[in-house]
């Protein structure tokens, strides 16, 4: 990979700033560890001290920053394990919750460590141990030294399920020169959509290296027996009860969720809310908030499942949303009432569950639009309107059924990204052998 003099200067300045800021990483880990103890563990991995943990060769390396990216990569990883059983498969994450998902999904079938900080010496130690034949970055996670070092070593680097919202684009534009240096090292960008491809091109992706392959999340593998399990659960806690889910919510949305459920309980005293906060540190907080309002509250870890008199059930575990989505009548998908940009609306759609979202869905703009246009999803301007839609849908089984079927059709029609991405991976590996 050849860099111009100006690009080398930019890279040097970037590395200098990171070195000066290096002590902050310790404070960051300690601060995060005060909220989530797992951040206090496995520090050597974050500094690329990998003796005894990693010594691979000819590896397929997949980087998925956290839980959302791990779940997006799940069909791809499963496909890679099946298609390339002879190669080591390494998955890196940054967050402990992402790490937990990797271990839960694949166990010892894959190698796993945290991705180190983007200091040149650490990147080089990491690559010396991982020895990837191919680097696969899930969605859009750009680290300048990491990308440049892959380019220098001739390691093909592929971005899969790549997306870039308008908001993220605005964040990259002030550092566009740095982004262009990083993107110069990217061999192939497999973008989710044409708008994503256009925005990625604006930050430096070469047009000839961009392919629109669709969203891997459309190729959703539903758990075996999920519908039958949902029927058993509904029978156990009361088959005729109205049940809704607040999924992937953030702290600014929690009061709204409680207000919506209070309205629902006034109309249907037997109503049940399944509540899955986005971040584990909010599990206890939402359970306490519901109980403080006098709502009979249970949790997945303690009571396992709701009882017939449970009014709020907090899903304080990871990786079980699909199973619980299948057991509800309506879903509110969070991150859409605050400035997060929304979360995955495909999972309820794949299960035939109508969903309601707020106005801020820029992270999933295209899929939200498609589901909304197909009337598989309702998008509304504020929290009061979310409550109105949830209550209306719970009282209208015919509309729920129609919306659910529309969602299933959309997910089915839009699948196929997995096959296209696996074919591109094979092509890159073949080109490297040649």
N, C-alpha and C positions, 0 to 999 in steps of 0.2 A: 504494500500500500504506500503510495507516494503522497507526501504532504508538501505543500508549498511552504516557503519561508514564513509567510504570514500565518499559515495554519499551525506551523510548529511553535510560533510565538504564542498563539492563543492557547495551544495545548499546555505549554510551559506555564503560562499565567494561571490557567485553571488548576494545574497540579500544585502550584505554589499556594494558591488560596486554600486548597484542600489540606495541605500540610500545616498551614497556619491555624486552620480550624480543627485540626485533628484532636486536640484535647477535649473538644466539645462532645465527641462521640462517647466518651466515658460518662459525662454528665447526662447525655441523652439516654444511655442504657439504664443508668441508675434511676432517672426520672420515670422512664417507662416501667421499670421494674417495681416502682412503688405502687403502680396501678395494676400491673400484670407481672407476677413473679417470674414467669418464664423468661422475661428479658434479662434477668440476672444470671441466666444459665448459658452455657456453651459460648462464652465470649471468645475463646481461641478461634472458633470458626469465623467469626466476624472480622478477625484480623488475619485470616488465611493461614493460621497455624494448624495444619491438617495432618501432622504426622500421626500415623496409626489410624486415620479416619478415611483417607482417600489416597489411592494410588492406582489410577485407571489408565487405560489405553484404548484408542479408537472408539471413544465414547460418543454417544448422542446425549447432549446436555440440553435440558429444558429449564428455563428460568421462569418461574411464576411467582410474582412478588408476594401475594397473599391469598386468602381463601377464594375470593372471586376468580382470580386468575387460575388457581389450581383446579377449580371446578370447570372453568372454561376449557382447560387443557385436558380434562379427564378423557374424553373420547380419543384425542390425539395420542396421549400416553398409552392408553389401552391398545390402540392400533400399532404403535411403535413396538410395544412389547411382543405383539403377535407377529409382526412382520420382520423384526430384527432380533430374534432371541439370542443371537450370538454376540451382540454388542452390549457392553455395559450401558445402562441408562441412568443418568444423573439428573436429579431434580433439585434446584436451589430455590429457596424462598428468602424473604426478609423478615416476615413476621412469625411469631410462635404459633398463631392460629393457622397460618398456611402450612407450617411444618407439621402440625398435628393432623391436618387433612391429608398430607402426603403419606404419613405413616398409616393412617386409618384406611386409606384407599389401596395402597400398594405394598405396605409392609417392607419385607426384605427383598421384594422383587425389583426394587430400585435402590440406588444410592441416594443419600440426601444429606446436604449440609446447608448452612446459611450462606448466601452470597456475601463475600467480604466487601468492605468499604472500597470506594473507587480510587484508592491510592495506587500509583503505578506499581510499587513493589509488591503490594498485596495482590493485585490483579495477576502479576506475573507468577507469584507463588501458587495462586489458585489454578491457573492454567497449566503450570508445570505438573500439578497433581491430577487435574481432571483429564488433560490431554484429549480434548474433544475433536472428533472428526467433523462435527457439526454443532453449531450453537443455535438454539431455537428460543427466541424471546417471545413470551406470550403477551399479546396486546402491545402497549407502548411504554417501555421502560428503557430510557436512554441514559447510559453511563459512558461518558466520553473516553476515559482511559481504557475501560473494558472493551469498548467497540474498536478503538484504535489498535489495541494490542491483538485482538482477534484478526484484524486486517493485516497487521505486520507478520503474523504467524501463518497467514494463508488459511485461516479457519473460516469456512463458509458460515455466514451469520444470516439467519432467516427470522424475520418478524412474522408471527402468525396471529391470526385474529386481530390484526393491527387496527387500531381505531384512534382517532384524534378529534375530540369535540371542538366546537368553536371556542369554548372557554379555555381549553387546554392549548389551543393554537395561539390565543392571545398571550398565554403565559410563556410560550416558547419564542415568540417573535422578538422580545428584547435580547434574547441570547441566541438569535438565529445563526450567527456565525459559528458558535460552538456546536449547535445542533447539526449544521451542515458538515462539520468535520466528522462528527460521529456517524452521520448517515452515509458518508462516503464509504464507510467500512461495511455497510449492509449489502449482502449479496442479493437478497430477495425480500420484498415486502408483500405479504399476503394480506391484503386489506379486507375489512368486513364489507365495505360498500364503496360506491363511486365517490360520495362526498368525503369519506375518510381518506380515500386515495388522493383526492385533490388537496386536502389539507396536509397530508404527509409530504406531498410533493413540495408544498410551500416551505416546509422546514428543512428541505434538502434531499429527500428521497429522489433518486433518479427515475424519471418516467419509465424508462425501459426495464427497470427492475421492479415495477409495481404490477401485481396481479390481483384482481378482485376475486376472491374465492368465497365470500359469504362468511357468515358467523358460525363458528364451531358449536356455539350453544344451541343452534337449531338441531344439531345431531345429538339429541338428548336421549341417553339410555335410561329408560324408566326402570326402577327397581322391580325385580321379579315379584309378582304377586301383590303389587302395591294397591290395586283396586280392592282385592279381597281383604287385605289387611285393613284398609280404610273402612270397609263395611263392618268388620268385626269391632273396630274401635267405636264407630258410630253407634252400634248396637249396645256396646258396654256403657257408654256415657249418655245414651238416650237418642234413639234414631230420629225422632221428630224434632229435636232441638235446632234452632237456628244457630249456625256456627260460622264464624268468620275468623280470618287470620290477619294480624298486623305483622308483616314480614320485613326483616332488615331495616327496622326503624332506628332512628338516631335520637339523641337526647332532646333536640328542639321539637320533636314530633310526639313525645311521650304524653304530654298533657292532652293533646288532641285525641290520641288513641283512647285515653281514659274517659274523656268527655263523650266520644262517640259510643263507647260501650255503656256508659251510664244512660245515654238516651235510649239505646237498644233495650237495656234492662227495664226501663220504664214501660216499654211497649211489650217486651217479651221477657218476663222474669226468669225464664229457663235458658236464656241465650248464653252462649259460650264463646269466649275470645281465646284463641291460641295466639300467643305473642312471642315472636322471635326477634329480639333486638339484634342489631348488626354486630355489635361488639360485646365480647364476653364481660367486660367490666360493667356493663349496664344490666346484666341478668338480675343480680340481687336488687338493684335500685328499682327496676320496674315492678318486681314482685312485691317489694315493700310499699311502693306507691299505691298499687292496687289494693293491697290489704288495708292500708291506712284509710282508704275510702269505704271500707266495710265490704269489699268484694271478696267472696270466698275464693282464695287463691291457692294454687298448687304448682309444683314444678316437676319437670321431667326427671331431674336427678333424685328427688326425694320421693314423690308419689308415683312416678313412672308415667301414669296416664291420668287424664281428668276422671273424676267421679261424676255420678249423676247430678250432684249438687254443686260441682265446681263452676264458678263463673269466669275465672281467669286462669289460664294454664300457661305458664312461662316455659318455653322450650329453651332451657339453659344448657344445651348441648350443641355440638356442631355436626353438620353433615346430614341432618335428618329432615330438612325442609320439604323435600319432595314427598316423603311419606306422609307428612302432616298436611301439605297442600291437598293431597288426594282426599283428605277427610273433612274438608270444609266446603261451605257453599259459596263464599265470596272471599277474595283476598285483597287487602290493601298492601301495595308494595311501597316500602318506605324510601327515604332519601329523596323523595319527590315533593315534600312540603317544606324542605329547607334547601340550602344552597349546596347540596351534595351532588345532585344531578341524576338521582334515581338509581334503581338496581334492576336486576334481571326479571323481566316480566314474562320470559319464555317458559319458565317452569310451571306456573299455574296454567298457562295457555296449553302446554303439551298435555296436561292432565284434564283439560276441559273445564277449568275453573275460571269464571269471569273475574277480572281484577279491576281495581280502581287505583288511580295514581293522581298525584297533585300536579302542579304546573311545571315543575323543574325536573325535566327528564333528559337533559342534554347528553348524558353519558350513554343513553339508549334511545337516541332521538329517532332513528330510522325504524327500529323494531316497534317502538311505541306507536309511531305513526301508522305503520302497517296494521298492527292489531286494532288501533283505534278506527282506522278506515274500514276494517272488516267487521266492526262492532263486536270485537272480542274483548274490548277494554274500554273503560270510561275514564277520560282525563278531565279533571275539574280544576277550578282556579284556587281553591283554598280548603282549609280543614273542615269548615262547616259543610261545604259542598261534598267533600269526601264522605262525611257522615250521612248526608242526605242520600247519596248514591248507594252506600252500603246498606242502609235501612230499606231503601226501595227495592234493591235486588233481593234482599233476604225475604221480602214479601212477594216476590214474583218468580216462582219456579220456572215458568215457561220462558221468560226472558233469559234467565240463567242458563237454561239448557241450550237455547239458541246461540248465546254468546260463547258457551263452552265448545260447541261444535265448530263454530267459526274459528276459535283459537286453535283447535286441533288441526283444522285444514291448513291454516297459515303455517304452522310449524312443519307439517308434512310437506307442503309445497316449497318451503324454503330450505329444506335439508339438502345435504350433499357437500357441504364445505369440508367435511372430514376426508372424503375420498380425494378431493382436489388437493388438500394440503398434504396428505400422505404421498400422493404422486409427486408433488414438488420436492418433498424430503428425499424420496428415492432418486429423483433426478440430480439433486445436489450431491448426494453421496456417490452416485455413479460418476459425476463429473470430477469429483475429488480423486476417485480411484484412477480415472483416466489421466 
